[in-house]
Amino acid sequence: MECHGSGTPVGDKVELASIRAVLDRCGCMGTPLSIGSVKSNIGHLLTAAGAAGIIKTLLAMNRQTLPPSCNFTALPDGNPLDGTQVQVQSRTADWASQESGEPRRAAISAFGFGGINAHILVEEYPGSRSYPVTSGTLPLPTSNTASARPKTRTCSPSWAWKF
């Protein structure tokens, strides 16, 4: 789940309490759930915050990798997620499906300044291909060519998708 991650005691507590309420209502308290926020990686993008959360989630889904949230050490004592299987993703990890053959799914809750908000559920397309970024190459999909292979462009390490 891509969270808003306000970084404030009140905002984070409200968001965590909402996650717990949904898990409780759906009978999913024992289901593992990784949460994170793109803000820990790139800061708050003001009006583009919602779009950044969607982009991060789609890139992670495509690469089948859960990226870490930077600078996270531990949830505070007494947080609303005590007793659940929710964890803040603090390390890069493979993103496995919940069950074999099931598509990956993610929820995104991100808010931008000025009311540009994103609340969306996404599911992996069963026939999708992964385009991993390796060694400073960035895959660029080509829709107007006869070749079905993605073109790659050399880029600086700062542009590469790194976890």
N, C-alpha and C positions, 0 to 999 in steps of 0.2 A: 504494500500500500504506500503510495506516495502521499505524504502528509503535507499540510501547510507548514508546520514547524515554525511557529512564530518566534520561538526562543524566549518567550516570556512566561513567567510562572503561571499566570492566569490563563493565557491563551493555550499553552501546552496542556494544562490540566483539563480544560474544556474539551480539547480535541481528543485527548486520551480517554476521557470519560465517555465521549461519543462512540469511540471505537469499542469500548467495553460494552456499552449498551447494545450496539448492533450485534456483537458476538453473543451476548446473553440472549437477546431476542431470537436469534437464529439457531440457538443451541450449539454454537461453535466454540465454546470456551476452551476446549481442549485441542482445537485445530491450530497448528503452527502458522504464524503470520509474521512476516518481516515488514518493518516499517522504516521509512527514511524520508528525508527532505532534500531536494536539490539545493535549497538555500545554504546548506552546510558546505556545499561544493563550490557554488558560484556567487553566493550572496543573494540579496533580494533584488529582483529585477523590476520592482514597482509594477507598472501595468502589464508587463510580460511574465509575471510570476506564474500564472496559470499555464501559459504556453510552455514555459521551461519545464514544469512538472510533467506535462504530457510528453514532451520530447524526450526527457530523461527516461520515462517509463517505456516508451516505444523502443528506444535504443537498447535498453536493458533487456526487453523482451526479445528483440531481434538477435541479440548476442547471447541469449539464454544465460545471463549473468546478473546477479544482484550486486549493484555497486554499493560501496560503503557510504555512510554518512560521516563526514569528517568531524573531528574534535568531539566526538561523543565518548563519554566515560561511563556513566551509569544513570539510570532513572532515579529520581529522588525517592527516599523512603516514603511509603504510604501513597504511592502514585496509583491511579485508578486501574493500572494493568497488573497489579499484584495478583497472583493466582491464575493468570492466563498464560498461553503459549506465545504471546506477542513479544517480539524482540526487536530492538533497533538494530538495523543491519550495520555493524561496525567493521566488517571485513568483506572483501570481495568473495563471492561464493557462486557456485553453479546454481542456476535457477531451474530446479526440477519441477515437473508437473506433480500435482497432488497425487494423481493416480496415473498409472501407465496408460498412454494413449489419450489422456485428457489434455486439452489445450491449456497453456498458461493463462492466468487471468490476473488482472490488477485493478485496483481502485485508485483514483486520483482525486485529491481534494486540495486545490491550490487557489489562493486568492490574490488578486492584483489590486493595486491602488485604483481608485475610481470605479470600482464595481466590476472589473474584468475578472470574473471568477471561473474556475473549472471544477466541475464535479462530474466525473465520467467513469464508467466501467469499460475496460477493454479486454478483449479476448484474442488470443493468438489465432491467426488464420491457419487451418490445418495443413494447407499446402505451401506455407511460407518457407522461404529460404533465409538462412542466416548469412550476413555479410560481415564477418569479423574484421576488425581493423588490426593490422599487424605491422610492426616495424615502420611506422611513419607513413602508411598509405591510407587513403581515405576512399572508400568505395563510392562511386558516383553512379546511380542508376541511369541507364540510357534507354529511353523509351522510343527514340526516333532512329534507331539503328537496326540493321538486320541481325546484329549479333545479340545473343541473349546473355552474354557474359557482361558483368559490370566492369566499367572502366575504373582504373584507379589513378590517383594523383598523388605525387609525392608531396608531403606536407611536413611542416616542422613538428617536433614532438609535442609542442603546446597545443596543436590542433588535433592530435590523435586522441581517440576515445580511450582514456586510461582509467583503470580502477585501482 
